[in-house]
Amino acid sequence: MYWLTQSLLSSWKHFLDADDAYADAALSSFLSTLRREEKETTQAMQAGIDFEAAINSTVAGVPIEPVSEKYDRAVAKFSRICTGGQPQVPVAGRLRVAGLDFQLYGVCDYVKAGIIYDIKRVQRYEYGKYLHSPQHPMYLHLLPGASKFTYLIFDGTSTYAETYRRGDFEPIEDTISHFINWLLANGYINDYFTHWEMNTERMDKVDGI
């Protein structure tokens, strides 16, 4: 059985969607993720971590230091949406695709009234940015009681929401099948087998849910 996360699939999708000028860098980033190599936290990654932490603190009733009018307004808006929800909800499930057994695993930022919320801090946003993301198909598959998945997005200036319901997207099984076939066709399948095989640490995560 093999471990599989939406972040690995997202890294692969990012490479597939990259413009020619960025294809080499996107492939390098994907292979680093595939091989479980440690990566330095980039400025963009840290901005996302800090933004989500500010929302979590506000939801918990812990005051935060003001940053800017637009930033603070976005934090307050998303905090109101998430208040009353359950934070950091782990989800997991097994799936057999392309003759292989997978243990899917993820963590929902918030779950509230049958809606999964995921917080995104981005540099630039265009509507439909997450249309082909594997995150909402995987998480809705793993949480059958949820009716929809909403991305809460802040680009530094404005806030946005993208919502997906069941039937709006390609099933996660299809994405996984494409992923495995691509690994096979391009000679990377052994990297996946080597670094993503189930182990005690991963089983403990699943057992802890």
Long-range contacts (C-beta under 8 A, 24 or more apart in sequence): 1-94, 1-101, 1-102, 1-103, 1-197, 1-198, 2-100, 2-101, 2-102, 2-103, 2-192, 2-193, 2-196, 2-197, 2-198, 3-102, 3-103, 3-105, 3-196, 3-197, 3-198, 3-202, 4-102, 4-103, 4-104, 4-105, 4-176, 4-196, 5-104, 5-105, 5-106, 6-106, 6-133, 6-134, 6-135, 6-138, 6-139, 7-33, 8-33, 8-34, 8-196, 9-134, 9-138, 9-175, 9-176, 9-179, 10-133, 10-134, 10-135, 12-179, 12-182, 13-132, 13-133, 13-134, 17-132, 31-188, 31-191, 34-188, 34-191, 34-192, 34-195, 35-191, 35-195, 36-195, 36-196, 44-123, 47-121, 48-119, 48-120, 48-121, 50-121, 51-75, 51-119, 51-121, 51-154, 52-109, 52-119, 52-121, 55-79, 55-82, 55-119, 56-87, 59-83, 59-85, 59-87, 70-156, 70-157, 70-158, 71-154, 71-156, 73-159, 74-154, 74-159, 77-159, 78-119, 78-152, 78-154, 78-159, 81-112, 81-117, 81-152, 82-109, 82-110, 82-112, 82-117, 82-119, 82-152, 84-112, 85-110, 85-111, 85-112, 85-113, 85-117, 86-110, 86-111, 86-112, 89-143, 90-205, 90-208, 90-209, 91-139, 91-142, 91-143, 91-209, 92-142, 92-205, 92-206, 92-209, 93-141, 93-142, 95-141, 95-172, 95-173, 95-176, 97-173, 97-176, 97-177, 97-180, 98-176, 98-177, 98-180, 98-181, 100-180, 102-176, 103-198, 103-202, 103-206, 104-138, 104-141, 104-142, 104-172, 105-202, 105-205, 105-206, 106-135, 106-138, 106-139, 106-142, 108-139, 108-143, 111-143, 111-146, 114-145, 114-146, 114-147, 114-148, 115-146, 115-147, 115-148, 115-149, 115-150, 116-140, 116-143, 116-146, 116-148, 116-149, 116-150, 117-150, 117-151, 117-152, 118-149, 118-150, 118-151, 118-152, 119-152, 120-151, 120-152, 120-153, 120-154, 121-153, 121-154, 122-153, 122-154, 122-155, 123-155, 123-156, 124-155, 125-153, 125-155, 125-158, 125-160, 127-160, 127-162, 128-162, 129-153, 129-162, 130-162, 130-164, 131-162, 131-169, 134-172, 134-175, 136-164, 136-169, 137-169, 137-170, 137-171, 137-172, 137-175, 138-172, 140-164, 140-166, 141-171, 141-172
